[in-house]
Amino acid sequence: MSDPTDDAEVAARLRRVILKLSRQLNASATSEGLTPAQASALGEIARSGPLGLAALTRTEHLNPTMTSRVVGHLDALGLIRRAPHPDDLRAATVEATAEGKAVHERIRAQRAAVVAECLRAMPGADRDAVVGALAGLETLAAELTRRA
């Protein structure tokens, strides 16, 4: 049986590492002139669109006002387009434009390249440990998403 104190310390270390990784990866969106929230929303829209604004708000864990601001900015940049929701004319859907998909792909590729470069620079045992932990981290992410 594990010691709860150790579990708390592991959880704190894991949270700090994830936060640091997230900050570093989010910085790659700034080269496209987007904030982390804008880049994240664009990515979700590019992958899942057309997407209702309520669904985007839930998925991105934003409040409706912030969603409106993010969508407005992405729309003004021509990265997404709004359309009336097909089932509810009071609501709207958003989908990525060709330019929005291209921006999302550049951000995704830049992030992947940086991570791959860092992995190559790591000692073999550390790299193997990171790769070996991926399945467990994916399960953790799914559980955190389920609880959100």
Buried (B, 14 or more C-beta within 10 A) or exposed (E): EEEEEEEEEEEEEEEEEBEEEEEEBBEBBEEBEBBBBBBBBBBBBBEEBBBBBBBBBEBBEBEEEBBEBBBEBBBEBEBBBBEEBEEEEEEBBBBBBEEBBBBBEBBBEBBEEBBEEEEEEEEEEEBEEBEEEEEEEEEEEEEEEEEE
